[in-house]
Amino acid sequence: MRFSLLLLLAAAALPGAAAAINLFEAGQGGYVTYRIPGMVTLGDGTILAYAEARKDGTGDWADIDIVLRRSSDAGVTWTPPVVIADAGTATTNNVVAIPGKGRHEVHLIYCVNYAQAMYRHSTDSGNTFSPPVDITSAFEAFRQEYPWNVIAAGPGHGIRLKNGRLLVPVWLPTGGKTHRPSVVSTIYSDDGGLTWHRGEIIRDGLVNPSETAAVQLEDGRVMLNIRSESDALRRAVAYSRDGASGWSTPRFHPDLKEPVCMASLIRDGAGTLLFLNPDNLDAGALEKKGHNSTRRNLTLRGSFDQGETWSISRVIDPGVSGYSDMTLTRSGEVLILYERGGLNQNMFFTAALTLERVPASALRRNHP
């Protein structure tokens, strides 16, 4: 098994491997930059790639639209970008997609001005979406326990559990535009997106937890992999039987560094967990925000034991590289979409959202 994963992680450097392509480039389409990538693969094999398109600056509180591209050939070619959410000069942010039960179905959640949560639905592989439905009530249910003034989903992608539950990690700050202090939780739907509900808050032992990735393990449990500003400088993990309640006390994983950045997490068809983030702890430009490190050295890691250990790794990009998301094609290739490069010496001024791919042949597992 370890030999096969070594092939997987080395594949990005194999001669003849498909070249990386930029799906969204700074300065194109009337936008200063593009950030916060996400990707999902639908039941019919369609791949959706989406992002925040920032029109008047690099900051989180800008004139931001949400843009989408589609691929029907496993990520080789892509449709032109289309705007799927635009609130005028306001911020549309933190878009999260979840593949649905139907082959052509996808669920979409995003926020407006970090204050409202909207839900949309597509049954034609993301060609068209239903009108937005306000689901902020799921977040309002947190207020008695935690008086948030900012809400954010994901980012990246949500997951559909084996029992059909739609699950999205969320985070809730009380500090307004500083995004901190904060807590994390999940929202979920058991009726195909018609209604959404809050999960239990996770905060014990974590300093300003925020962007969180979720995966369902082989035994049915949900594992959250949590960004935080805790002194451990490591990613935190917590577990639940249903993805909403009974969360275990978070623990810091010694194998996974925390540069204070979003990360991506998926499970392949053979049960191997894949984790992706900037594997770097050098001092960054915003030390006042906790332990921020320079976002570089994007590294893919693999685990054969459901995340207990992450002993195999491969550098995807040693340079400036930030937020990322992953998905699998129907043939088993891993597609990686990530923030590459920092213009004007600014790691938050993303040069492009770049697509890398790991060949399917590298994913074959050798069983003992």
Secondary structure, DSSP 8 states (H G I E B T S, - for coil): -HHHHHHHHHGGGSTT----EEEEETTSTT-SEEEEEEEEE-TTS-EEEEEEEESS-SSSSSSEEEEEEEESSTTSS----EEEE--TTSBEEEEEEEE-SSTT-EEEEEEETTTEEEEEEESSTTSS----EE-THHHHTTTTT---S--EE-SEE-EE-TTS-EEEEEEEESSGGG--SEEEEEEEESSTTSS-EE---B-TT-SS---EEEEE-TTS-EEEEE----TT-EEEEEEESSSSSS----EEEEEEE--S---EEEE-TTS-EEEEEE---SB-S-GGGSS-B--EEEEEEEESSTTS---EEEEEEEEEEEEEEEEE-TT--EEEEEEEEEGGG-TTSEEEEEEEEE-GGGG-----
